[in-house]
């Protein structure tokens, strides 16, 4: 499952990130990395962007960025 498929309030654990090196480094700077738990907080109208919580940090992602993050909803 991909991060952009979560519904508001859902939690999941990041399994992998299939992104370019630059985008992966950007994710890491926000705490988005393998093994971290994420929670879907908000979604814009039209689902162009989403807001997720990682640790104590809230991060806004474009839907195409969230599509590159593979998650597991059963392991949190």
Biopython code that builds the backbone (N, CA, C, O; Angstrom):
import numpy as np
from Bio.PDB.StructureBuilder import StructureBuilder

atoms = [
    (1, "UNK", "N", (0.842, -1.171, 0.000)),
    (1, "UNK", "CA", (0.000, 0.000, 0.000)),
    (1, "UNK", "C", (0.895, 1.244, 0.000)),
    (1, "UNK", "O", (2.018, 1.213, 0.503)),
    (2, "UNK", "N", (0.388, 2.321, -0.562)),
    (2, "UNK", "CA", (1.162, 3.564, -0.640)),
    (2, "UNK", "C", (0.578, 4.607, 0.305)),
    (2, "UNK", "O", (-0.608, 4.576, 0.633)),
    (3, "UNK", "N", (1.431, 5.525, 0.732)),
    (3, "UNK", "CA", (1.030, 6.539, 1.700)),
    (3, "UNK", "C", (-0.167, 7.353, 1.225)),
    (3, "UNK", "O", (-1.013, 7.728, 2.037)),
    (4, "UNK", "N", (-0.254, 7.630, -0.062)),
    (4, "UNK", "CA", (-1.369, 8.446, -0.572)),
    (4, "UNK", "C", (-2.706, 7.703, -0.543)),
    (4, "UNK", "O", (-3.736, 8.293, -0.869)),
    (5, "UNK", "N", (-2.714, 6.431, -0.162)),
    (5, "UNK", "CA", (-3.947, 5.648, -0.092)),
    (5, "UNK", "C", (-4.567, 5.642, 1.306)),
    (5, "UNK", "O", (-5.676, 5.141, 1.486)),
    (6, "UNK", "N", (-3.863, 6.194, 2.294)),
    (6, "UNK", "CA", (-4.398, 6.234, 3.656)),
    (6, "UNK", "C", (-5.592, 7.175, 3.731)),
    (6, "UNK", "O", (-5.703, 8.128, 2.960)),
    (7, "UNK", "N", (-6.472, 6.892, 4.665)),
    (7, "UNK", "CA", (-7.608, 7.762, 4.945)),
    (7, "UNK", "C", (-7.294, 8.580, 6.192)),
    (7, "UNK", "O", (-6.445, 8.192, 6.994)),
    (8, "UNK", "N", (-7.966, 9.694, 6.354)),
    (8, "UNK", "CA", (-7.747, 10.572, 7.501)),
    (8, "UNK", "C", (-7.875, 9.775, 8.803)),
    (8, "UNK", "O", (-8.854, 9.060, 9.020)),
    (9, "UNK", "N", (-6.863, 9.917, 9.660)),
    (9, "UNK", "CA", (-6.844, 9.219, 10.942)),
    (9, "UNK", "C", (-6.127, 7.883, 10.921)),
    (9, "UNK", "O", (-5.796, 7.347, 11.978)),
    (10, "UNK", "N", (-5.878, 7.330, 9.731)),
    (10, "UNK", "CA", (-5.177, 6.045, 9.627)),
    (10, "UNK", "C", (-3.707, 6.197, 9.986)),
    (10, "UNK", "O", (-3.096, 7.241, 9.756)),
    (11, "UNK", "N", (-3.157, 5.132, 10.555)),
    (11, "UNK", "CA", (-1.731, 5.080, 10.882)),
    (11, "UNK", "C", (-1.106, 3.914, 10.147)),
    (11, "UNK", "O", (-1.772, 2.923, 9.848)),
    (12, "UNK", "N", (0.189, 4.041, 9.856)),
    (12, "UNK", "CA", (0.914, 2.982, 9.152)),
    (12, "UNK", "C", (2.403, 3.105, 9.444)),
    (12, "UNK", "O", (2.868, 4.123, 9.958)),
    (13, "UNK", "N", (3.137, 2.062, 9.110)),
    (13, "UNK", "CA", (4.587, 2.057, 9.238)),
    (13, "UNK", "C", (5.202, 2.098, 7.853)),
    (13, "UNK", "O", (4.754, 1.394, 6.948)),
    (14, "UNK", "N", (6.229, 2.923, 7.684)),
    (14, "UNK", "CA", (6.906, 3.036, 6.395)),
    (14, "UNK", "C", (7.771, 1.802, 6.164)),
    (14, "UNK", "O", (8.612, 1.457, 6.994)),
    (15, "UNK", "N", (7.557, 1.144, 5.028)),
    (15, "UNK", "CA", (8.350, -0.031, 4.654)),
    (15, "UNK", "C", (9.522, 0.343, 3.760)),
    (15, "UNK", "O", (10.627, -0.170, 3.934)),
    (16, "UNK", "N", (9.284, 1.240, 2.798)),
    (16, "UNK", "CA", (10.349, 1.653, 1.888)),
    (16, "UNK", "C", (9.978, 2.953, 1.206)),
    (16, "UNK", "O", (8.819, 3.367, 1.191)),
    (17, "UNK", "N", (10.999, 3.590, 0.639)),
    (17, "UNK", "CA", (10.808, 4.835, -0.103)),
    (17, "UNK", "C", (11.443, 4.646, -1.473)),
    (17, "UNK", "O", (12.650, 4.433, -1.591)),
    (18, "UNK", "N", (10.613, 4.727, -2.504)),
    (18, "UNK", "CA", (11.077, 4.534, -3.879)),
    (18, "UNK", "C", (11.160, 5.879, -4.584)),
    (18, "UNK", "O", (10.382, 6.159, -5.496)),
    (19, "UNK", "N", (12.106, 6.712, -4.157)),
    (19, "UNK", "CA", (12.227, 8.067, -4.686)),
    (19, "UNK", "C", (13.664, 8.342, -5.108)),
    (19, "UNK", "O", (14.580, 7.583, -4.791)),
    (20, "UNK", "N", (13.838, 9.436, -5.824)),
    (20, "UNK", "CA", (15.183, 9.864, -6.216)),
    (20, "UNK", "C", (15.995, 10.181, -4.963)),
    (20, "UNK", "O", (15.433, 10.384, -3.886)),
    (21, "UNK", "N", (17.284, 10.220, -5.103)),
    (21, "UNK", "CA", (18.166, 10.493, -3.972)),
    (21, "UNK", "C", (17.839, 11.842, -3.327)),
    (21, "UNK", "O", (17.807, 11.949, -2.101)),
    (22, "UNK", "N", (17.598, 12.860, -4.138)),
    (22, "UNK", "CA", (17.312, 14.193, -3.607)),
    (22, "UNK", "C", (16.007, 14.199, -2.816)),
    (22, "UNK", "O", (15.949, 14.765, -1.725)),
    (23, "UNK", "N", (14.968, 13.578, -3.352)),
    (23, "UNK", "CA", (13.684, 13.536, -2.658)),
    (23, "UNK", "C", (13.780, 12.681, -1.400)),
    (23, "UNK", "O", (13.190, 13.017, -0.373)),
    (24, "UNK", "N", (14.512, 11.591, -1.475)),
    (24, "UNK", "CA", (14.705, 10.728, -0.301)),
    (24, "UNK", "C", (15.380, 11.518, 0.824)),
    (24, "UNK", "O", (14.995, 11.390, 1.986)),
    (25, "UNK", "N", (16.380, 12.330, 0.486)),
    (25, "UNK", "CA", (17.065, 13.148, 1.495)),
    (25, "UNK", "C", (16.105, 14.178, 2.101)),
    (25, "UNK", "O", (16.166, 14.461, 3.297)),
    (26, "UNK", "N", (15.228, 14.732, 1.272)),
    (26, "UNK", "CA", (14.221, 15.672, 1.772)),
    (26, "UNK", "C", (13.291, 14.967, 2.753)),
    (26, "UNK", "O", (12.982, 15.502, 3.818)),
    (27, "UNK", "N", (12.847, 13.767, 2.391)),
    (27, "UNK", "CA", (12.005, 12.981, 3.300)),
    (27, "UNK", "C", (12.729, 12.722, 4.622)),
    (27, "UNK", "O", (12.148, 12.900, 5.692)),
    (28, "UNK", "N", (13.983, 12.309, 4.552)),
    (28, "UNK", "CA", (14.760, 12.014, 5.757)),
    (28, "UNK", "C", (14.842, 13.238, 6.664)),
    (28, "UNK", "O", (14.782, 13.113, 7.887)),
    (29, "UNK", "N", (14.979, 14.430, 6.060)),
    (29, "UNK", "CA", (15.097, 15.653, 6.868)),
    (29, "UNK", "C", (13.823, 15.925, 7.663)),
    (29, "UNK", "O", (13.864, 16.625, 8.675)),
    (30, "UNK", "N", (12.693, 15.379, 7.216)),
    (30, "UNK", "CA", (11.427, 15.521, 7.935)),
    (30, "UNK", "C", (11.132, 14.330, 8.848)),
    (30, "UNK", "O", (10.097, 14.300, 9.513)),
    (31, "UNK", "N", (12.035, 13.354, 8.882)),
    (31, "UNK", "CA", (11.818, 12.172, 9.708)),
    (31, "UNK", "C", (11.062, 11.063, 8.997)),
    (31, "UNK", "O", (10.696, 10.064, 9.616)),
    (32, "UNK", "N", (10.824, 11.230, 7.697)),
    (32, "UNK", "CA", (10.120, 10.213, 6.914)),
    (32, "UNK", "C", (11.146, 9.201, 6.432)),
    (32, "UNK", "O", (11.868, 9.442, 5.465)),
    (33, "UNK", "N", (11.203, 8.058, 7.122)),
    (33, "UNK", "CA", (12.170, 7.021, 6.771)),
    (33, "UNK", "C", (11.632, 5.657, 7.168)),
    (33, "UNK", "O", (10.670, 5.551, 7.930)),
    (34, "UNK", "N", (12.258, 4.626, 6.647)),
    (34, "UNK", "CA", (11.842, 3.245, 6.907)),
    (34, "UNK", "C", (11.734, 2.998, 8.403)),
    (34, "UNK", "O", (12.610, 3.374, 9.182)),
    (35, "UNK", "N", (10.619, 2.346, 8.788)),
    (35, "UNK", "CA", (10.406, 1.986, 10.181)),
    (35, "UNK", "C", (9.621, 3.001, 10.987)),
    (35, "UNK", "O", (9.150, 2.685, 12.080)),
    (36, "UNK", "N", (9.469, 4.213, 10.474)),
    (36, "UNK", "CA", (8.732, 5.255, 11.202)),
    (36, "UNK", "C", (7.230, 5.089, 11.030)),
    (36, "UNK", "O", (6.755, 4.636, 9.989)),
    (37, "UNK", "N", (6.494, 5.460, 12.064)),
    (37, "UNK", "CA", (5.030, 5.438, 11.984)),
    (37, "UNK", "C", (4.549, 6.792, 11.463)),
    (37, "UNK", "O", (5.041, 7.839, 11.884)),
    (38, "UNK", "N", (3.594, 6.760, 10.555)),
    (38, "UNK", "CA", (2.989, 7.978, 10.025)),
    (38, "UNK", "C", (1.488, 7.923, 10.252)),
    (38, "UNK", "O", (0.883, 6.851, 10.279)),
    (39, "UNK", "N", (0.901, 9.102, 10.414)),
    (39, "UNK", "CA", (-0.546, 9.202, 10.576)),
    (39, "UNK", "C", (-1.077, 10.223, 9.585)),
    (39, "UNK", "O", (-0.552, 11.332, 9.490)),
    (40, "UNK", "N", (-2.110, 9.856, 8.849)),
    (40, "UNK", "CA", (-2.752, 10.779, 7.908)),
    (40, "UNK", "C", (-3.587, 11.762, 8.710)),
    (40, "UNK", "O", (-4.500, 11.364, 9.434)),
    (41, "UNK", "N", (-3.276, 13.045, 8.583)),
    (41, "UNK", "CA", (-3.992, 14.066, 9.339)),
    (41, "UNK", "C", (-5.033, 14.794, 8.489)),
    (41, "UNK", "O", (-6.183, 14.933, 8.905)),
    (42, "UNK", "N", (-4.642, 15.252, 7.314)),
    (42, "UNK", "CA", (-5.543, 16.042, 6.471)),
    (42, "UNK", "C", (-5.277, 15.748, 5.005)),
    (42, "UNK", "O", (-4.226, 15.230, 4.629)),
    (43, "UNK", "N", (-6.258, 16.092, 4.198)),
    (43, "UNK", "CA", (-6.158, 15.927, 2.755)),
    (43, "UNK", "C", (-6.819, 17.140, 2.105)),
    (43, "UNK", "O", (-7.927, 17.518, 2.486)),
    (44, "UNK", "N", (-6.154, 17.749, 1.132)),
    (44, "UNK", "CA", (-6.744, 18.917, 0.473)),
    (44, "UNK", "C", (-7.897, 18.497, -0.428)),
    (44, "UNK", "O", (-8.008, 17.336, -0.821)),
    (45, "UNK", "N", (-8.740, 19.452, -0.745)),
    (45, "UNK", "CA", (-9.816, 19.177, -1.694)),
    (45, "UNK", "C", (-9.195, 18.728, -3.007)),
    (45, "UNK", "O", (-8.225, 19.328, -3.470)),
    (46, "UNK", "N", (-9.725, 17.710, -3.592)),
    (46, "UNK", "CA", (-9.147, 17.173, -4.816)),
    (46, "UNK", "C", (-7.954, 16.274, -4.567)),
    (46, "UNK", "O", (-7.373, 15.731, -5.506)),
    (47, "UNK", "N", (-7.586, 16.115, -3.300)),
    (47, "UNK", "CA", (-6.467, 15.263, -2.885)),
    (47, "UNK", "C", (-5.190, 15.541, -3.678)),
    (47, "UNK", "O", (-4.545, 14.621, -4.182)),
    (48, "UNK", "N", (-4.839, 16.817, -3.780)),
    (48, "UNK", "CA", (-3.585, 17.206, -4.419)),
    (48, "UNK", "C", (-2.412, 17.175, -3.437)),
    (48, "UNK", "O", (-1.275, 16.890, -3.816)),
    (49, "UNK", "N", (-2.709, 17.471, -2.178)),
    (49, "UNK", "CA", (-1.692, 17.409, -1.122)),
    (49, "UNK", "C", (-2.293, 16.728, 0.098)),
    (49, "UNK", "O", (-3.507, 16.711, 0.298)),
    (50, "UNK", "N", (-1.396, 16.168, 0.909)),
    (50, "UNK", "CA", (-1.820, 15.549, 2.168)),
    (50, "UNK", "C", (-0.925, 16.063, 3.283)),
    (50, "UNK", "O", (0.195, 16.515, 3.043)),
    (51, "UNK", "N", (-1.433, 15.986, 4.497)),
    (51, "UNK", "CA", (-0.639, 16.318, 5.666)),
    (51, "UNK", "C", (-0.533, 15.058, 6.515)),
    (51, "UNK", "O", (-1.540, 14.434, 6.849)),
    (52, "UNK", "N", (0.694, 14.694, 6.856)),
    (52, "UNK", "CA", (0.926, 13.525, 7.691)),
    (52, "UNK", "C", (1.700, 13.948, 8.929)),
    (52, "UNK", "O", (2.390, 14.968, 8.939)),
    (53, "UNK", "N", (1.567, 13.136, 9.975)),
    (53, "UNK", "CA", (2.320, 13.363, 11.199)),
    (53, "UNK", "C", (3.343, 12.246, 11.320)),
    (53, "UNK", "O", (3.005, 11.064, 11.260)),
    (54, "UNK", "N", (4.599, 12.640, 11.493)),
    (54, "UNK", "CA", (5.692, 11.692, 11.701)),
    (54, "UNK", "C", (6.376, 12.113, 12.994)),
    (54, "UNK", "O", (6.980, 13.183, 13.063)),
    (55, "UNK", "N", (6.282, 11.279, 14.008)),
    (55, "UNK", "CA", (6.785, 11.689, 15.319)),
    (55, "UNK", "C", (5.952, 12.866, 15.802)),
    (55, "UNK", "O", (4.731, 12.758, 15.908)),
    (56, "UNK", "N", (6.593, 13.973, 16.092)),
    (56, "UNK", "CA", (5.893, 15.197, 16.505)),
    (56, "UNK", "C", (5.856, 16.234, 15.375)),
    (56, "UNK", "O", (5.487, 17.386, 15.605)),
    (57, "UNK", "N", (6.232, 15.834, 14.170)),
    (57, "UNK", "CA", (6.319, 16.751, 13.035)),
    (57, "UNK", "C", (5.161, 16.548, 12.074)),
    (57, "UNK", "O", (4.819, 15.416, 11.733)),
    (58, "UNK", "N", (4.561, 17.645, 11.638)),
    (58, "UNK", "CA", (3.523, 17.611, 10.613)),
    (58, "UNK", "C", (4.172, 17.997, 9.288)),
    (58, "UNK", "O", (4.865, 19.010, 9.202)),
    (59, "UNK", "N", (3.944, 17.180, 8.252)),
    (59, "UNK", "CA", (4.572, 17.387, 6.951)),
    (59, "UNK", "C", (3.505, 17.382, 5.865)),
    (59, "UNK", "O", (2.651, 16.496, 5.824)),
    (60, "UNK", "N", (3.559, 18.377, 4.989)),
    (60, "UNK", "CA", (2.667, 18.418, 3.831)),
    (60, "UNK", "C", (3.417, 17.827, 2.639)),
    (60, "UNK", "O", (4.555, 18.206, 2.361)),
    (61, "UNK", "N", (2.776, 16.903, 1.946)),
    (61, "UNK", "CA", (3.375, 16.244, 0.782)),
    (61, "UNK", "C", (2.451, 16.361, -0.414)),
    (61, "UNK", "O", (1.229, 16.334, -0.273)),
    (62, "UNK", "N", (3.041, 16.490, -1.589)),
    (62, "UNK", "CA", (2.259, 16.393, -2.820)),
    (62, "UNK", "C", (1.856, 14.935, -2.989)),
    (62, "UNK", "O", (2.557, 14.030, -2.536)),
    (63, "UNK", "N", (0.744, 14.720, -3.631)),
    (63, "UNK", "CA", (0.233, 13.359, -3.779)),
    (63, "UNK", "C", (1.215, 12.469, -4.546)),
    (63, "UNK", "O", (1.322, 11.280, -4.245)),
    (64, "UNK", "N", (1.935, 13.023, -5.534)),
    (64, "UNK", "CA", (2.906, 12.221, -6.281)),
    (64, "UNK", "C", (4.123, 11.867, -5.430)),
    (64, "UNK", "O", (4.771, 10.851, -5.681)),
    (65, "UNK", "N", (4.446, 12.686, -4.430)),
    (65, "UNK", "CA", (5.531, 12.349, -3.503)),
    (65, "UNK", "C", (5.086, 11.216, -2.573)),
    (65, "UNK", "O", (5.836, 10.270, -2.333)),
    (66, "UNK", "N", (3.866, 11.321, -2.056)),
    (66, "UNK", "CA", (3.337, 10.293, -1.158)),
    (66, "UNK", "C", (3.184, 8.954, -1.867)),
    (66, "UNK", "O", (3.221, 7.904, -1.225)),
    (67, "UNK", "N", (3.014, 8.984, -3.174)),
    (67, "UNK", "CA", (2.873, 7.772, -3.976)),
    (67, "UNK", "C", (4.173, 6.944, -4.001)),
    (67, "UNK", "O", (4.154, 5.771, -4.374)),
    (68, "UNK", "N", (5.278, 7.545, -3.612)),
    (68, "UNK", "CA", (6.576, 6.870, -3.645)),
    (68, "UNK", "C", (6.952, 6.246, -2.297)),
    (68, "UNK", "O", (8.036, 5.683, -2.146)),
    (69, "UNK", "N", (6.043, 6.353, -1.318)),
    (69, "UNK", "CA", (6.301, 5.830, 0.023)),
    (69, "UNK", "C", (5.418, 4.603, 0.253)),
    (69, "UNK", "O", (4.191, 4.699, 0.276)),
    (70, "UNK", "N", (6.059, 3.459, 0.421)),
    (70, "UNK", "CA", (5.354, 2.187, 0.631)),
    (70, "UNK", "C", (5.162, 1.981, 2.133)),
    (70, "UNK", "O", (6.094, 2.141, 2.922)),
    (71, "UNK", "N", (3.926, 1.620, 2.514)),
    (71, "UNK", "CA", (3.592, 1.495, 3.932)),
    (71, "UNK", "C", (2.932, 0.158, 4.241)),
    (71, "UNK", "O", (2.513, -0.576, 3.347)),
    (72, "UNK", "N", (2.854, -0.133, 5.533)),
    (72, "UNK", "CA", (2.156, -1.314, 6.032)),
    (72, "UNK", "C", (1.221, -0.848, 7.148)),
    (72, "UNK", "O", (1.678, -0.305, 8.154)),
    (73, "UNK", "N", (-0.058, -1.053, 6.976)),
    (73, "UNK", "CA", (-1.026, -0.608, 7.985)),
    (73, "UNK", "C", (-1.189, -1.624, 9.118)),
    (73, "UNK", "O", (-1.867, -1.331, 10.102)),
    (74, "UNK", "N", (-0.594, -2.794, 9.005)),
    (74, "UNK", "CA", (-0.767, -3.839, 10.016)),
    (74, "UNK", "C", (0.340, -3.889, 11.046)),
    (74, "UNK", "O", (0.201, -4.583, 12.054)),
    (75, "UNK", "N", (1.427, -3.182, 10.830)),
    (75, "UNK", "CA", (2.587, -3.350, 11.714)),
    (75, "UNK", "C", (2.762, -2.241, 12.742)),
    (75, "UNK", "O", (3.742, -2.268, 13.488)),
    (76, "UNK", "N", (1.867, -1.277, 12.816)),
    (76, "UNK", "CA", (2.043, -0.198, 13.796)),
    (76, "UNK", "C", (1.465, -0.550, 15.141)),
    (76, "UNK", "O", (1.532, 0.254, 16.072)),
]
sb = StructureBuilder()
sb.init_structure("model")
sb.init_model(0)
sb.init_chain("A")
sb.init_seg("    ")
for serial, (resi, resn, name, xyz) in enumerate(atoms, 1):
    if name == "N":
        sb.init_residue(resn, " ", resi, " ")
    sb.init_atom(name, np.array(xyz, "f"), 0.0, 1.0, " ", f" {name:<3s}", serial, name[0])
structure = sb.get_structure()
